[in-house]
Amino acid sequence: MNTAKMSHQTNPGAHAHDLPAAAGTAQGAGASGKAGLSQHTEQTIRNWYAAWEKKDWRPLDALLADDFTFTSAAGDDHISKTAFKAQCWETQIGFIDRFDLLGVFGSGNEALVLYACLTRNGKVFRNVEYVRLKDGKLEAIECYFGEQSSYPSAVSAKPS
């Protein structure tokens, strides 16, 4: 069995006992009894990552809730959809070839997604993202970098 170590940034709304549910693992007797992700929720998440390959904002925008927020260690603290488009989409899309999803684990409307991002110049990096949906749309994404500055333009700038 392969195991992956992940760190967890402090989130005022999340607690250590919430992680098994988000990871889709067994929960204790007092658990809510949610049974994994629905096919629709998992497909919405997969559609999000696949849409980046189209290099078109419209399919991505259609998957995001109006009150969407994005958080990462790169200084993004619950930024809005508009800020995400300007700070993340517009600055990074030229570097991304595709995302290979290595795992989608979750329960209810929350998931952890482990992916490898392949850049257009052949570099690869891995991250984990916490994804929360509301009414079938992505409401929040929190990105946890696999290494410091693990995002497309930073990785692409690193020497081979």
N, C-alpha and C positions, 0 to 999 in steps of 0.2 A: 504494500500500500504506500503510495506516495503521499507525503504530507507537505504542506506549504506553510511557512511561518509568515504571519501578517502582523503588522503593527496596527494599532487602532488609535487614531487621534481622538482626543476628548471631544465629545459632542454633547451639549447640554441635554439633548432629547434622547440620547441613546445610552444604554447601560450594557455592561458585560453580559448580563443574562439574556439580552436581545440577540446576541450574535448567533447562537445556534439556529434560531428561527430564520434569520437573514441568510444563513449559509445552507439552509435546507437540511440540517442534521436533526437527529432525534432530540426531543425535548423531554423535560421531566414531567412528573405526574400533574403538576399544577399548570401545565402549558395550555394555551388556548385551543390547541387541536387543529390548527391550520395545516393543510396537507400540500405543501409545495406550491409551485407556481402553476397557474392555469396555462393552458396552451396559448391562449390569447396574450397573456402578460409576457410569457417568454418570447413569443413571436414579435411582439411590439419592441422588446429589448433588442432582439436580433435584427429587426428592421432598422433600428437606430444606427447600429454599427455598419450594416450593409449600405445604408444610404450615403455614408461618407464617400463611397467609391464613385458615386454619380457626380460629385463635385458641384452639386446644385443645392442651394439652401432650402428651397421650397419643400422637398420631401422631409427634411429634418425639422423644419419649422412646424409642419403638420403633425409631427409626433410629440411636440412639446406643449405642455399646458401653458396657458397665458401667464400664470404666476411661477413659471419654471425658475429654478435657481441652480447655479453651478458653484462648486467649491473645490479648491485645490491648494496645494502648498506653494503654488507659484504666485500667491498673492490674491487669488480669487476667493472672496469670502461671501458666499451666497449672492453672487452677482445675478442680475436679471437676464432674461432671454436676449434683450437688446444688447446688453453688455457682453454676454457670451458670444453673440454673433460677431461683434466688433473685435473683442479681445482674443477669442479662441478660434472661431471658425475662419474669419478672414485672414488671420495671421498664420494659421497652421495648415489649412486645406491644401496648399501647394506642396507640402512636404509629405502628405499621407498617400500611400498606395492603397492599403487596405488594413482591416482589422481581422485577425483570426481569433475567434472566441475559443478559449481553452476550457472555459467552464462558466455556466450560469447556474447559480445556486440561490434558492430563495424560498420564500413563503409569503402567501397573501400578495400584497402589492409591493414587496421589497425584495431586492436581489443583490447579490454580490456577483460581479462579472470580472473574470480573469481573462485578459486578452494579451495577445502579442500584436503590436502595431508594426507594420512593415512600411518603411519610408520609401519614397520614390528613388532614393539613391542606395537602396539595399540595406540600410541599417534596420535593426529590430530592437524593440524594447517592450517590456511587460509592465502592466499596471493592473491594479484592482480598482473597480469603481462600485460604489454603493449607489443603487438606482432605486428610486421610489416613484411609483405611478399613482395617479389619481384620475378616476373616470377614464381609464384606458390610455392616458397620455403621461409622458414623463414629467413628473413634478419637480424632481431634484436629482442631481448627480453630484456625488462627492468622489473626487479622484485621489487615489493614494498611489503615489509614484513608486515604481519598482526600484528606482535609484534616484539620487538627487538630480533634479532637472531632467526628468524622464518624460519629455514631451517632444513632438516631432521636430520643431526647429532646433531645439537644443541638441537632440541626438544627432540630427543631420549635420550639425556643425562640428561634431567631434571627429577628430582624425581617425582614419581606418585602422 
